Amino acid sequence: MNEDAMDLRARHKQATREAIGHAALRLAIEQGPNGLALVRVHDIATAAGVSPRTYNNYFSSREEAICAFQADQSRRVGQALRSRPAGESLQEAVLAAVIELYTDPEPDRAGLAMIMSTPELEGEALKAFSMAEAPLAEAIAERTGIDPRRDLFPAVTAAAVAGAIRVAGRHWLQPGVTASFATTLRNALSCVFAPAPLAGSGKDTEGGDDS
């Protein structure tokens, strides 16, 4: 099989995975927070235009399918950091890479709320966000020249960034928060690299521009 054919096959597989994931999330939203048990494999497969067998080739559970988008983003975060200009500081590069990856497009608020409010889905989402840690730690080690076998900095920083993404999502869903997810995420990520603020001087994540 030549390289073009392999690329085409990979794109087709990713498109199928995304179609199943989108269908699963849409059906979950339609059923509501207490209706996860009503989302059946056959219904997801039908909505995605695939067979149940094809569905099972991609996902082992409904929860995994519903959180597929978050998992796919997390797998790409290391490469997103590697693509940043070499002249950027680690903070600049991480903020730019993560914000672009997780806000283009901006998360679907209804979908994220569904995931965060359903214990089974929240657990799967936590696994998805955690997937970012290893590839991100590798990219941080490469960018800084730090040996991750001797220094915990890459792994700890990657874990903190993954946690900041999760915290930003949860905060963004709170009533009264009007800032875009990009602004909320930027503020959360800035906490990873900044010293602790003085009491009462925290950043306002409910407003401000997106620049």
Secondary structure, DSSP 8 states (H G I E B T S, - for coil): --HHHHHHHHHHHHHHHHHHHHHHHHHHHHH-TT-GGG--HHHHHHHHTS-HHHHHHH-SSHHHHHTHHHHHHHHHHHHHHHTS-TTS-HHHHHHHHHHHHHHSS---HHHHHHHHHSHHHHHHHHHHHHTTHHHHHHHHHHHHT--TTT-SHHHHHHHHHHHHHHHHHHHHTSTT--S-HHHHHHHHHHHHHS----TT-----SS----
